[in-house]
């Protein structure tokens, strides 16, 4: 179990380091550098997030989930509307 958690920590740290480098418009630090930045960031973030009261943590998590859901729906719904309009235009002919 420890090995799996450690590998997940490394993978998430790598992704977080790359994302942080991308969001700050940096060129990144390469594979190892991004891994170190992500791992350090996750340790600091986990510590700071642990200081926040439970209600506020849950509110932040729920808000992040709602934003993600709205983003996905904003991408999906226009595509469904276009498909529906195409079907209507072909039926009228």
C-alpha positions in Angstrom: 0.0 0.0 0.0 2.8 2.4 0.8 4.4 1.9 -2.6 1.1 2.8 -4.4 0.7 5.9 -2.3 4.3 7.0 -3.0 3.9 6.5 -6.7 0.7 8.4 -6.7 2.4 11.2 -4.7 5.1 11.3 -7.4 2.7 11.4 -10.3 0.5 14.0 -8.8 3.6 16.0 -7.8 4.9 15.9 -11.3 1.5 17.0 -12.7 1.2 19.8 -10.1 4.7 21.0 -10.9 4.1 21.1 -14.6 0.8 22.8 -14.1 2.3 25.4 -11.7 5.1 26.1 -14.3 2.5 26.4 -17.0 0.2 28.8 -15.0 3.1 31.0 -14.0 4.2 31.2 -17.7 7.5 29.6 -16.9 9.3 27.2 -19.1 9.2 24.5 -16.4 12.2 22.9 -14.7 12.3 19.6 -16.6 11.0 16.3 -15.3 12.9 16.2 -12.0 12.5 19.9 -11.3 8.8 19.7 -11.9 8.6 16.7 -9.6 10.5 18.5 -6.8 8.3 21.7 -7.2 5.1 19.6 -7.2 6.1 17.5 -4.2 7.2 20.5 -2.2 4.0 22.4 -3.2 1.9 19.4 -2.2 3.6 19.3 1.2 3.1 23.0 1.8 -0.4 23.0 0.4 -1.4 20.0 2.5 0.0 21.6 5.7 -1.8 24.9 4.9 -5.0 23.2 3.9 -4.9 21.3 7.2 -5.0 24.6 9.1 -8.3 25.6 7.5 -11.5 24.6 9.5 -13.4 21.6 8.2 -16.4 23.6 7.0 -14.3 26.0 5.0 -12.4 23.1 3.4 -15.6 21.4 2.4 -16.9 24.7 1.0 -13.7 25.1 -1.1 -13.8 21.5 -2.3 -17.5 21.8 -3.2 -16.9 25.1 -5.0 -14.0 23.6 -7.0 -16.2 20.7 -8.0 -19.0 23.0 -9.0 -16.6 25.1 -11.2 -15.3 22.0 -12.8 -18.9 20.8 -13.5 -19.9 24.1 -15.0 -16.8 24.1 -17.2 -17.6 20.7 -18.5 -21.3 21.6 -19.1 -20.3 24.8 -20.8 -18.3 22.7 -23.3 -20.9 19.9 -23.7 -24.2 21.9 -24.0 -23.3 24.1 -27.0 -22.2 21.0 -28.8 -25.6 19.3 -28.1 -27.5 22.5 -29.2 -25.6 22.5 -32.5 -26.4 18.8 -33.1 -30.1 19.5 -32.3 -30.2 22.4 -34.7 -28.6 20.3 -37.5 -31.3 17.7 -37.0 -34.1 20.3 -37.2 -32.7 21.9 -40.3 -32.5 18.5 -42.1 -36.1 17.6 -41.1 -37.6 20.7 -42.6 -36.3 20.0 -46.1 
